[in-house]
Amino acid sequence: MPRTVYYLREKYGAVPFQYLNKVGMNSRPNGMAILLGKSYFDYGYGKHCQAPFDNEWFIGFEYQERGYKTLMSEDWALGVFNYPNCVGFKNITPTDHYMR
């Protein structure tokens, strides 16, 4: 892994997130913490699914504003913002390349 990190940093200018800690038991609370900057519980139980995240602070928007190309690639069909039947991002694509 150290060689991979070195390669990504040197070749592509990747930015590692040092000291990123787990805040919940699964993808949703952890994804919301790093990607939206809020605790899953800040929204109240179930309320995180009712409104789109289009106007929320999102780390991908920060990188886009600074001229970076962004990618979000998830390894399951519904994704961290849409499971189980949540709105997620409704009227915008949150990153330049968005794969699920």
All heavy atoms as an XYZ file, in Angstrom:
833
protein
N       0.801     -1.199      0.000
C       0.000      0.000      0.000
C       0.852      1.274      0.000
O       0.455      2.229     -0.675
C      -0.936     -0.079      1.206
C      -2.131      0.799      1.103
S      -3.151      0.408     -0.324
C      -4.330      1.684     -0.152
N       1.956      1.345      0.705
C       2.750      2.576      0.665
C       3.224      2.934     -0.747
O       3.268      4.103     -1.112
C       3.933      2.280      1.587
C       3.439      1.236      2.519
C       2.485      0.409      1.705
N       3.570      1.925     -1.542
C       4.017      2.197     -2.914
C       2.864      2.728     -3.772
O       3.061      3.586     -4.625
C       4.625      0.936     -3.523
C       5.950      0.583     -2.864
C       6.512     -0.713     -3.340
N       6.822     -0.665     -4.764
C       7.106     -1.730     -5.493
N       7.141     -2.919     -4.947
N       7.373     -1.603     -6.770
N       1.666      2.222     -3.531
C       0.491      2.698     -4.257
C       0.212      4.155     -3.907
O      -0.039      4.980     -4.791
C      -0.739      1.825     -3.922
O      -0.451      0.476     -4.291
C      -1.980      2.316     -4.654
N       0.251      4.477     -2.626
C       0.021      5.852     -2.185
C       1.079      6.778     -2.790
O       0.769      7.854     -3.300
C       0.014      5.953     -0.644
C      -0.016      7.410     -0.192
C      -1.168      5.192     -0.076
N       2.333      6.346     -2.765
C       3.418      7.143     -3.345
C       3.149      7.403     -4.830
O       3.263      8.527     -5.311
C       4.759      6.427     -3.158
C       5.902      7.129     -3.823
C       6.530      8.209     -3.207
C       6.344      6.746     -5.091
C       7.568      8.879     -3.831
C       7.376      7.408     -5.719
C       7.987      8.467     -5.090
O       9.013      9.131     -5.709
N       2.795      6.369     -5.567
C       2.536      6.480     -7.003
C       1.381      7.451     -7.269
O       1.477      8.329     -8.129
C       2.213      5.098     -7.575
C       1.980      5.113     -9.067
C       3.057      5.112     -9.949
C       0.698      5.129     -9.597
C       2.855      5.135    -11.326
C       0.481      5.156    -10.960
C       1.572      5.153    -11.824
O       1.355      5.181    -13.175
N       0.288      7.296     -6.541
C      -0.867      8.167     -6.750
C      -0.539      9.628     -6.436
O      -0.960     10.533     -7.147
C      -2.043      7.700     -5.888
C      -2.677      6.375     -6.304
C      -3.688      5.914     -5.260
C      -3.329      6.476     -7.672
N       0.244      9.842     -5.383
C       0.607     11.215     -5.019
C       1.567     11.828     -6.034
O       1.406     12.969     -6.456
C       1.221     11.237     -3.625
C       0.202     10.968     -2.543
C       0.830     10.940     -1.196
N       0.942     12.329     -0.731
C       1.383     12.669      0.443
N       1.779     11.744      1.302
N       1.428     13.923      0.812
N       2.582     11.073     -6.432
C       3.606     11.593     -7.335
C       3.113     11.718     -8.773
O       3.381     12.703     -9.446
C       4.852     10.705     -7.277
C       5.558     10.726     -5.933
C       6.015     12.120     -5.538
O       6.610     12.811     -6.386
O       5.763     12.516     -4.385
N       2.426     10.701     -9.265
C       2.003     10.684    -10.661
C       0.756     11.538    -10.905
O       0.648     12.202    -11.918
C       1.742      9.238    -11.092
C       1.186      9.057    -12.477
C       2.222      8.725    -13.461
C       1.569      8.400    -14.788
N       2.351      8.764    -15.889
N      -0.191     11.492     -9.978
C      -1.480     12.140    -10.204
C      -1.785     13.286     -9.243
O      -2.843     13.899     -9.346
C      -2.603     11.105    -10.113
C      -2.492     10.046    -11.175
C      -2.078      8.756    -10.861
C      -2.772     10.333    -12.505
C      -1.966      7.772    -11.831
C      -2.668      9.370    -13.482
C      -2.255      8.094    -13.142
O      -2.146      7.143    -14.107
N      -0.914     13.552     -8.299
C      -1.163     14.623     -7.339
C      -2.323     14.317     -6.405
O      -3.026     15.223     -5.952
N      -2.542     13.026     -6.114
C      -3.632     12.623     -5.232
C      -3.466     13.251     -3.849
O      -2.357     13.526     -3.414
C      -3.673     11.098     -5.108
N      -4.589     13.459     -3.200
C      -4.590     14.080     -1.873
C      -5.109     13.055     -0.863
O      -6.291     12.706     -0.879
C      -5.510     15.323     -1.850
C      -5.550     15.932     -0.470
C      -5.070     16.326     -2.901
N      -4.243     12.554      0.017
C      -4.718     11.610      1.035
C      -5.438     12.352      2.164
O      -5.128     13.503      2.466
C      -3.429     10.961      1.552
C      -2.358     11.936      1.249
C      -2.800     12.730      0.049
N      -6.403     11.714      2.743
C      -7.133     12.269      3.871
C      -6.581     11.636      5.148
O      -7.027     10.577      5.575
C      -8.632     11.997      3.739
C      -9.264     12.757      2.612
C      -9.427     12.178      1.364
C      -9.690     14.058      2.795
C     -10.003     12.866      0.319
C     -10.270     14.771      1.758
C     -10.422     14.173      0.521
N      -5.607     12.296      5.751
C      -4.983     11.799      6.969
C      -5.962     11.827      8.135
O      -6.759     12.746      8.257
C      -3.761     12.658      7.322
C      -2.684     12.648      6.271
C      -1.908     11.349      6.246
O      -1.770     10.656      7.238
N      -1.397     11.008      5.080
N      -5.884     10.830      8.950
C      -6.638     10.754     10.209
C      -8.148     10.760     10.028
O      -8.884     11.221     10.882
C      -6.212     11.885     11.163
C      -4.719     11.969     11.294
C      -4.020     13.030     10.725
C      -4.010     10.970     11.929
C      -2.637     13.095     10.819
C      -2.628     11.019     12.021
C      -1.949     12.091     11.471
O      -0.594     12.141     11.557
N      -8.606     10.262      8.905
C     -10.038     10.141      8.687
C     -10.527      8.976      9.537
O     -10.046      7.857      9.418
C     -10.339      9.881      7.210
C     -11.795      9.656      6.859
C     -12.595     10.927      7.124
C     -11.924      9.236      5.427
N     -11.458      9.231     10.408
C     -11.931      8.213     11.335
C     -13.351      7.786     11.027
O     -14.160      8.553     10.507
C     -11.877      8.745     12.773
C     -10.467      8.977     13.219
O      -9.622      8.119     13.064
N     -10.212     10.145     13.763
N     -13.638      6.583     11.410
C     -14.970      6.017     11.284
C     -15.886      6.653     12.336
O     -15.525      6.754     13.495
C     -14.857      4.510     11.494
C     -16.103      3.751     11.399
C     -15.759      2.277     11.552
C     -16.995      1.487     11.877
N     -16.710      0.068     11.999
N     -17.083      7.093     11.928
C     -18.016      7.698     12.873
C     -19.287      6.869     13.039
O     -20.112      7.167     13.884
C     -18.400      9.138     12.464
C     -17.202     10.045     12.506
C     -19.070      9.159     11.106
N     -19.465      5.842     12.218
C     -20.655      5.009     12.299
C     -20.342      3.584     11.907
O     -19.230      3.259     11.510
N     -21.348      2.744     11.972
C     -21.159      1.315     11.747
C     -21.193      0.894     10.272
O     -20.828     -0.226      9.959
C     -22.235      0.517     12.499
C     -22.103      0.630     14.006
S     -20.527     -0.006     14.621
C     -20.701     -1.736     14.276
N     -21.641      1.774      9.374
C     -21.706      1.363      7.973
C     -21.467      2.562      7.052
O     -21.100      3.644      7.504
C     -23.056      0.680      7.686
C     -24.236      1.544      8.045
O     -24.227      2.753      7.827
N     -25.266      0.938      8.612
N     -21.702      2.384      5.791
C     -21.363      3.398      4.788
C     -22.120      4.712      4.921
O     -21.559      5.771      4.703
C     -21.618      2.848      3.380
O     -20.786      1.757      3.136
N     -23.394      4.653      5.244
C     -24.188      5.881      5.256
C     -23.655      6.913      6.254
O     -23.341      8.035      5.852
C     -25.659      5.609      5.519
C     -26.453      6.910      5.582
C     -27.934      6.686      5.582
N     -28.394      5.994      4.422
C     -28.604      6.550      3.224
N     -28.369      7.816      3.045
N     -29.052      5.836      2.216
N     -23.523      6.619      7.548
C     -23.027      7.667      8.450
C     -21.591      8.087      8.154
O     -21.246      9.273      8.279
C     -23.166      7.059      9.845
C     -23.390      5.617      9.643
C     -23.921      5.422      8.263
N     -20.761      7.164      7.733
C     -19.376      7.514      7.411
C     -19.291      8.332      6.131
O     -18.537      9.298      6.039
C     -18.524      6.249      7.307
C     -18.345      5.596      8.656
O     -17.878      6.225      9.594
N     -18.748      4.345      8.773
N     -20.077      7.974      5.134
C     -20.106      8.725      3.884
C     -20.634     10.128      4.069
O     -20.108     11.094      3.518
N     -21.670     10.263      4.868
C     -22.233     11.590      5.111
C     -21.241     12.475      5.853
O     -21.154     13.673      5.582
C     -23.549     11.474      5.861
C     -24.652     10.870      4.995
S     -26.231     10.771      5.794
C     -26.799     12.434      5.526
N     -20.492     11.892      6.770
C     -19.519     12.674      7.543
C     -18.419     13.230      6.644
O     -18.125     14.424      6.678
C     -18.926     11.823      8.657
N     -17.814     12.395      5.823
C     -16.695     12.879      4.995
C     -17.167     13.665      3.780
O     -16.538     14.640      3.395
C     -15.762     11.740      4.556
C     -14.548     12.347      3.853
C     -16.459     10.737      3.678
C     -13.454     11.405      3.527
N     -18.277     13.267      3.180
C     -18.691     13.894      1.932
C     -19.574     15.126      2.126
O     -19.535     16.048      1.317
C     -19.417     12.866      1.058
C     -18.573     11.647      0.680
C     -19.434     10.607     -0.018
C     -17.387     12.038     -0.162
N     -20.376     15.147      3.188
C     -21.277     16.268      3.430
C     -20.878     17.105      4.642
O     -21.455     18.166      4.883
C     -22.714     15.774      3.619
C     -23.352     15.097      2.413
C     -24.710     14.525      2.779
C     -23.489     16.070      1.258
N     -19.931     16.609      5.421
C     -19.470     17.358      6.583
C     -20.471     17.424      7.718
O     -20.416     18.312      8.550
N     -21.415     16.503      7.733
C     -22.424     16.473      8.790
C     -22.576     15.061      9.319
O     -22.367     14.096      8.597
C     -23.786     16.927      8.260
C     -23.868     18.384      7.929
C     -25.284     18.763      7.599
C     -25.368     20.243      7.294
N     -26.731     20.662      6.983
N     -23.003     15.003     10.551
C     -23.321     13.715     11.136
C     -24.646     13.231     10.568
O     -25.562     14.026     10.314
C     -23.421     13.853     12.653
O     -24.048     12.717     13.210
N     -24.746     11.960     10.394
C     -25.988     11.322      9.970
C     -27.130     11.763     10.877
O     -28.244     11.979     10.445
C     -25.761      9.815     10.043
C     -26.915      8.932      9.724
C     -27.350      8.768      8.416
C     -27.556      8.202     10.723
C     -28.387      7.917      8.113
C     -28.590      7.350     10.432
C     -29.004      7.207      9.127
O     -30.030      6.363      8.826
N     -26.823     11.944     12.150
C     -27.843     12.293     13.130
C     -28.172     13.783     13.135
O     -29.152     14.194     13.728
C     -27.400     11.812     14.510
C     -27.134     10.330     14.513
C     -25.836      9.853     14.506
C     -28.180      9.428     14.480
C     -25.592      8.487     14.480
C     -27.943      8.061     14.455
C     -26.642      7.586     14.451
N     -27.363     14.624     12.456
C     -27.679     16.051     12.337
C     -28.995     16.263     11.595
O     -29.680     17.259     11.804
C     -26.582     16.804     11.578
C     -25.318     16.982     12.385
O     -25.355     16.795     13.613
O     -24.285     17.292     11.777
N     -29.330     15.340     10.720
C     -30.546     15.462      9.921
C     -31.775     14.940     10.649
O     -32.887     15.185     10.243
C     -30.397     14.685      8.607
C     -29.420     15.305      7.662
C     -28.120     14.830      7.583
C     -29.797     16.358      6.845
C     -27.212     15.405      6.709
C     -28.901     16.933      5.971
C     -27.607     16.441      5.911
O     -26.725     17.013      5.054
N     -31.582     14.177     11.686
C     -32.697     13.537     12.378
C     -33.031     12.230     11.689
O     -32.856     12.078     10.487
N     -33.483     11.282     12.430
C     -33.754      9.954     11.891
C     -34.746     10.026     10.736
O     -35.838     10.534     10.870
C     -34.278      9.018     12.982
C     -34.491      7.623     12.497
C     -33.407      6.787     12.288
C     -35.750      7.157     12.204
C     -33.583      5.505     11.822
C     -35.946      5.885     11.738
C     -34.858      5.055     11.546
O     -35.033      3.788     11.069
N     -34.339      9.516      9.593
C     -35.194      9.450      8.419
C     -35.285     10.727      7.608
O     -35.664     10.697      6.451
N     -34.943     11.881      8.168
C     -35.075     13.149      7.460
C     -33.998     13.330      6.390
O     -34.174     14.125      5.482
C     -35.043     14.319      8.444
C     -36.259     14.349      9.335
C     -36.227     15.523     10.267
C     -37.445     15.488     11.163
N     -37.429     16.529     12.160
N     -32.899     12.598      6.505
C     -31.829     12.707      5.516
C     -32.277     12.216      4.145
O     -31.652     12.519      3.157
C     -30.600     11.929      5.984
C     -30.886     10.473      6.170
N     -31.486      9.999      7.311
C     -30.679      9.417      5.363
C     -31.634      8.685      7.189
N     -31.157      8.312      6.030
N     -33.355     11.482      4.094
C     -33.828     10.930      2.821
C     -34.873     11.796      2.130
O     -35.177     11.579      0.978
C     -34.431      9.551      3.050
S     -33.226      8.277      3.359
N     -35.430     12.751      2.815
C     -36.597     13.454      2.303
C     -36.284     14.587      1.332
O     -37.108     14.919      0.503
C     -37.408     13.992      3.475
C     -37.945     12.871      4.345
C     -38.583     13.395      5.619
O     -38.632     14.589      5.851
N     -39.068     12.492      6.443
N     -35.148     15.197      1.440
C     -34.821     16.338      0.572
C     -33.521     16.059     -0.182
O     -32.643     15.376      0.330
C     -34.682     17.603      1.410
N     -33.379     16.585     -1.388
C     -32.139     16.377     -2.138
C     -30.964     17.124     -1.510
O     -31.146     18.098     -0.784
C     -32.443     16.929     -3.521
C     -33.591     17.841     -3.337
C     -34.359     17.364     -2.149
N     -29.777     16.645     -1.792
C     -28.548     17.266     -1.300
C     -28.000     18.313     -2.266
O     -26.887     18.784     -2.097
C     -27.472     16.204     -1.055
C     -27.796     15.261      0.065
C     -27.815     13.898     -0.161
C     -28.062     15.732      1.334
C     -28.088     13.018      0.864
C     -28.342     14.866      2.372
C     -28.358     13.495      2.138
N     -28.759     18.688     -3.271
C     -28.291     19.606     -4.315
C     -27.705     20.909     -3.766
O     -26.748     21.438     -4.313
C     -29.428     19.944     -5.276
C     -29.921     18.738     -6.047
O     -29.503     17.604     -5.753
O     -30.744     18.925     -6.954
N     -28.283     21.451     -2.708
C     -27.831     22.727     -2.160
C     -27.037     22.584     -0.864
O     -26.785     23.575     -0.192
C     -29.027     23.654     -1.933
C     -29.712     24.004     -3.242
O     -29.050     24.294     -4.236
N     -31.026     23.939     -3.261
N     -26.655     21.369     -0.520
C     -25.862     21.126      0.687
C     -24.389     21.355      0.382
O     -23.955     21.291     -0.776
C     -26.041     19.676      1.164
C     -27.429     19.346      1.635
C     -27.707     19.851      3.041
O     -26.742     20.091      3.802
O     -28.890     19.992      3.373
N     -23.590     21.583      1.425
C     -22.141     21.597      1.264
C     -21.732     20.177      0.931
O     -22.201     19.213      1.533
C     -21.456     22.040      2.565
C     -19.967     22.052      2.432
C     -19.224     23.108      2.044
C     -19.058     20.982      2.657
N     -17.891     22.764      2.008
C     -17.771     21.452      2.381
C     -19.204     19.655      3.054
C     -16.631     20.652      2.500
C     -18.076     18.859      3.157
C     -16.817     19.358      2.883
N     -20.870     20.023     -0.067
C     -20.393     18.706     -0.501
C     -18.930     18.853     -0.880
O     -18.568     19.784     -1.607
C     -21.239     18.232     -1.693
C     -20.750     16.971     -2.347
C     -20.676     15.784     -1.645
C     -20.380     16.970     -3.674
C     -20.228     14.617     -2.249
C     -19.947     15.823     -4.301
C     -19.871     14.634     -3.579
N     -18.101     17.979     -0.401
C     -16.664     18.102     -0.619
C     -16.314     18.131     -2.105
O     -15.380     18.816     -2.519
C     -15.886     17.001      0.130
C     -14.407     17.357      0.177
C     -16.155     15.633     -0.472
C     -13.582     16.504      1.121
N     -17.072     17.411     -2.920
C     -16.820     17.423     -4.357
C     -16.969     18.805     -4.968
O     -16.218     19.184     -5.871
N     -17.935     19.583     -4.473
C     -18.121     20.953     -4.965
C     -16.907     21.815     -4.638
O     -16.499     22.666     -5.427
C     -19.367     21.586     -4.360
C     -20.655     20.878     -4.671
C     -21.736     21.006     -3.818
C     -20.806     20.083     -5.802
C     -22.937     20.369     -4.085
C     -21.994     19.436     -6.074
C     -23.065     19.584     -5.212
N     -16.319     21.604     -3.471
C     -15.131     22.358     -3.060
C     -13.971     22.109     -4.025
O     -13.274     23.037     -4.433
C     -14.714     21.989     -1.639
C     -15.714     22.357     -0.586
C     -15.828     23.853     -0.389
O     -14.789     24.546     -0.419
O     -16.962     24.331     -0.202
N     -13.759     20.854     -4.381
C     -12.680     20.524     -5.313
C     -12.972     21.058     -6.713
O     -12.071     21.544     -7.398
C     -12.432     19.011     -5.342
C     -11.570     18.556     -4.198
C     -12.118     18.107     -3.014
C     -10.183     18.608     -4.301
C     -11.323     17.719     -1.956
C      -9.374     18.216     -3.260
C      -9.951     17.769     -2.087
O      -9.154     17.389     -1.039
N     -14.222     20.983     -7.154
C     -14.582     21.523     -8.466
C     -14.330     23.022     -8.541
O     -13.821     23.521     -9.540
C     -16.048     21.218     -8.781
C     -16.299     19.779     -9.124
C     -17.774     19.488     -9.315
O     -18.646     20.097     -8.701
N     -18.060     18.520    -10.175
N     -14.685     23.744     -7.480
C     -14.471     25.189     -7.455
C     -12.996     25.556     -7.540
O     -12.651     26.638     -7.999
C     -15.074     25.787     -6.181
C     -16.580     25.831     -6.210
C     -17.179     26.330     -4.911
O     -16.431     26.872     -4.062
O     -18.393     26.171     -4.729
N     -12.130     24.657     -7.133
C     -10.688     24.894     -7.176
C     -10.055     24.358     -8.469
O      -8.847     24.322     -8.604
C     -10.031     24.289     -5.949
C     -10.331     25.093     -4.688
C      -9.990     24.330     -3.426
N     -10.149     25.135     -2.237
C     -11.300     25.424     -1.651
N     -12.435     25.002     -2.186
N     -11.349     26.142     -0.549
N     -10.893     23.908     -9.403
C     -10.406     23.500    -10.712
C     -10.088     22.031    -10.873
O      -9.622     21.611    -11.926
N     -10.339     21.211     -9.858
C     -10.081     19.776     -9.954
C     -11.208     19.088    -10.706
O     -12.351     19.525    -10.679
C      -9.990     19.142     -8.564
C      -8.757     19.490     -7.792
C      -8.726     20.599     -6.960
C      -7.625     18.700     -7.881
C      -7.594     20.913     -6.232
C      -6.486     19.010     -7.154
C      -6.478     20.113     -6.333
O      -5.361     20.417     -5.619
N     -10.894     18.003    -11.372
C     -11.896     17.104    -11.928
C     -12.215     16.098    -10.835
O     -11.325     15.612    -10.147
C     -11.393     16.374    -13.176
C     -11.136     17.300    -14.330
C     -12.411     17.965    -14.766
C     -12.164     18.932    -15.905
N     -13.304     19.776    -16.153
N     -13.479     15.793    -10.650
C     -13.880     14.949     -9.537
C     -14.507     13.647    -10.010
O     -15.107     13.586    -11.089
C     -14.869     15.693     -8.625
O     -15.987     16.125     -9.412
C     -14.210     16.898     -7.970
N     -14.363     12.629     -9.185
C     -14.894     11.295     -9.460
C     -15.499     10.749     -8.188
O     -14.910     10.868     -7.111
C     -13.776     10.355     -9.918
C     -14.058      8.855     -9.855
C     -15.018      8.440    -10.954
C     -12.771      8.065     -9.962
N     -16.664     10.162     -8.299
C     -17.262      9.417     -7.200
C     -17.648      8.070     -7.761
O     -18.441      7.972     -8.690
C     -18.484     10.141     -6.637
C     -19.028      9.492     -5.416
S     -20.193     10.605     -4.612
C     -20.748      9.551     -3.307
N     -17.038      7.040     -7.215
C     -17.272      5.697     -7.709
C     -17.653      4.806     -6.538
O     -16.896      4.671     -5.590
C     -16.002      5.168     -8.386
O     -16.212      3.877     -8.874
N     -18.838      4.246     -6.607
C     -19.321      3.402     -5.517
C     -19.440      1.968     -5.985
O     -19.637      1.702     -7.160
C     -20.667      3.921     -5.018
C     -20.562      5.330     -4.471
C     -21.844      5.801     -3.843
O     -22.161      5.300     -2.755
O     -22.506      6.659     -4.447
N     -19.351      1.054     -5.040
C     -19.330     -0.360     -5.395
C     -20.680     -1.051     -5.195
O     -20.761     -2.260     -5.152
C     -18.248     -1.086     -4.603
C     -18.476     -1.029     -3.104
O     -19.373     -0.296     -2.663
O     -17.741     -1.720     -2.390
N     -21.736     -0.281     -5.100
C     -23.072     -0.882     -5.040
C     -24.078      0.028     -5.741
O     -23.882      1.230     -5.834
C     -23.465     -1.225     -3.611
C     -23.465     -0.091     -2.629
C     -22.502      0.862     -2.457
C     -24.458      0.205     -1.680
N     -22.841      1.718     -1.464
C     -24.028      1.341     -0.952
C     -25.676     -0.373     -1.345
C     -24.770      1.910      0.069
C     -26.402      0.195     -0.315
C     -25.950      1.308      0.370
N     -25.138     -0.568     -6.240
C     -26.054      0.130     -7.143
C     -26.747      1.346     -6.533
O     -26.901      2.359     -7.198
C     -27.103     -0.849     -7.671
N     -27.176      1.265     -5.294
C     -27.944      2.374     -4.732
C     -27.066      3.509     -4.221
O     -27.454      4.659     -4.277
C     -28.859      1.869     -3.615
C     -29.976      0.952     -4.095
C     -30.771      0.424     -2.918
C     -30.893      1.672     -5.076
N     -25.924      3.230     -3.705
C     -25.001      4.263     -3.269
C     -25.311      4.836     -1.898
O     -26.398      4.673     -1.358
N     -24.352      5.534     -1.354
C     -24.434      6.051      0.009
C     -25.539      7.090      0.177
O     -26.134      7.211      1.244
C     -23.070      6.589      0.474
C     -22.698      7.863     -0.257
C     -23.042      6.831      1.974
N     -25.869      7.834     -0.847
C     -26.879      8.872     -0.724
C     -28.282      8.419     -1.117
O     -29.248      9.132     -0.882
C     -26.506     10.096     -1.567
C     -25.244     10.751     -1.129
C     -24.210     10.939     -2.029
C     -25.065     11.174      0.174
C     -23.034     11.551     -1.638
C     -23.893     11.780      0.587
C     -22.876     11.966     -0.319
N     -28.428      7.285     -1.760
C     -29.723      6.856     -2.272
C     -30.337      5.658     -1.554
O     -31.514      5.394     -1.726
C     -29.618      6.529     -3.759
C     -29.203      7.737     -4.541
O     -28.033      7.922     -4.823
N     -30.149      8.593     -4.850
N     -29.570      4.940     -0.777
C     -30.089      3.751     -0.094
C     -30.929      4.155      1.097
O     -30.564      5.080      1.804
C     -28.933      2.866      0.367
C     -29.399      1.670      1.155
C     -29.849      0.539      0.500
C     -29.418      1.695      2.545
C     -30.296     -0.549      1.215
C     -29.871      0.611      3.257
C     -30.304     -0.512      2.596
O     -30.749     -1.576      3.310
N     -32.027      3.542      1.418
C     -32.718      2.522      0.635
C     -33.635      3.134     -0.422
O     -33.814      2.595     -1.487
C     -33.531      1.770      1.680
C     -33.841      2.795      2.720
C     -32.641      3.725      2.726
N     -34.236      4.274     -0.135
C     -35.079      4.958     -1.128
C     -34.988      6.465     -0.914
O     -35.985      7.175     -0.884
C     -36.529      4.477     -1.056
C     -37.122      4.651      0.327
O     -36.459      5.112      1.248
N     -38.371      4.275      0.485
N     -33.784      6.950     -0.759
C     -33.529      8.363     -0.488
C     -33.392      9.157     -1.787
O     -33.080      8.602     -2.831
C     -32.255      8.526      0.339
S     -32.329      7.659      1.917
N     -33.587     10.461     -1.694
C     -33.525     11.341     -2.860
C     -32.088     11.500     -3.359
O     -31.833     11.443     -4.547
C     -34.129     12.724     -2.523
C     -33.949     13.683     -3.682
C     -35.589     12.575     -2.167
N     -31.122     11.721     -2.459
C     -29.732     11.948     -2.860
C     -29.580     13.268     -3.588
O     -30.169     14.273     -3.216
N     -28.818     13.289     -4.658
C     -28.706     14.469     -5.515
C     -29.756     14.312     -6.607
O     -29.764     13.335     -7.335
C     -27.302     14.569     -6.122
C     -26.255     14.921     -5.117
C     -25.505     13.934     -4.506
C     -26.020     16.240     -4.756
C     -24.542     14.253     -3.569
C     -25.059     16.569     -3.824
C     -24.320     15.574     -3.225
N     -30.627     15.281     -6.732
C     -31.766     15.133     -7.635
C     -31.588     15.828     -8.972
O     -31.817     15.252    -10.023
C     -33.029     15.650     -6.950
C     -34.286     15.418     -7.744
C     -35.507     15.830     -6.968
C     -36.757     15.540     -7.784
N     -37.958     15.902     -7.051
N     -31.209     17.098     -8.968
C     -31.170     17.891    -10.196
C     -29.770     18.181    -10.707
O     -29.617     18.913    -11.676
C     -31.921     19.209     -9.972
C     -33.375     18.970     -9.638
O     -34.062     18.251    -10.346
N     -33.837     19.544     -8.536
N     -28.766     17.651    -10.041
C     -27.383     17.869    -10.456
C     -26.601     16.569    -10.364
O     -27.000     15.652     -9.662
C     -26.686     18.937     -9.581
C     -26.656     18.486     -8.131
C     -27.358     20.285     -9.716
C     -25.789     19.340     -7.242
N     -25.523     16.522    -11.090
C     -24.560     15.437    -10.928
C     -23.480     15.971     -9.995
O     -22.872     16.999    -10.291
C     -23.939     15.038    -12.290
O     -25.006     14.668    -13.169
C     -22.982     13.889    -12.126
N     -23.268     15.334     -8.845
C     -22.391     15.910     -7.831
C     -20.912     15.951     -8.184
O     -20.179     16.728     -7.600
C     -22.640     15.017     -6.617
C     -23.117     13.723     -7.184
C     -23.860     14.073     -8.422
N     -20.487     15.153     -9.134
C     -19.075     15.156     -9.538
C     -18.994     15.111    -11.064
O     -19.969     14.846    -11.745
C     -18.327     13.932     -8.949
O     -18.988     12.728     -9.375
C     -18.304     13.973     -7.430
N     -17.806     15.351    -11.583
C     -17.621     15.302    -13.045
C     -17.845     13.904    -13.591
O     -18.406     13.721    -14.673
C     -16.201     15.779    -13.403
C     -16.002     17.220    -13.017
O     -16.761     18.078    -13.489
O     -15.074     17.492    -12.224
N     -17.404     12.922    -12.851
C     -17.561     11.502    -13.236
C     -18.236     10.800    -12.063
O     -17.696     10.768    -10.974
C     -16.206     10.865    -13.536
C     -15.430     11.628    -14.567
N     -15.681     11.516    -15.916
C     -14.431     12.529    -14.433
C     -14.860     12.309    -16.575
N     -14.093     12.939    -15.698
N     -19.404     10.251    -12.291
C     -20.225      9.686    -11.219
C     -20.612      8.271    -11.599
O     -21.377      8.064    -12.526
C     -21.452     10.572    -11.037
C     -22.277     10.317     -9.805
C     -21.686     10.109     -8.569
C     -23.665     10.321     -9.867
C     -22.452      9.912     -7.424
C     -24.445     10.127     -8.732
C     -23.836      9.916     -7.522
O     -24.587      9.728     -6.389
N     -20.043      7.298    -10.909
C     -20.290      5.894    -11.247
C     -20.797      5.140    -10.031
O     -20.311      5.317     -8.931
C     -19.008      5.234    -11.733
C     -18.480      5.826    -13.017
S     -16.981      5.029    -13.555
C     -15.778      5.947    -12.614
N     -21.767      4.299    -10.275
C     -22.248      3.401     -9.234
C     -22.423      2.053     -9.848
O     -22.745      1.904    -10.975
C     -23.588      3.851     -8.663
C     -23.463      5.103     -7.870
C     -24.751      5.402     -7.194
N     -25.656      5.967     -8.183
C     -26.917      6.204     -7.962
N     -27.429      5.938     -6.830
N     -27.686      6.727     -8.884
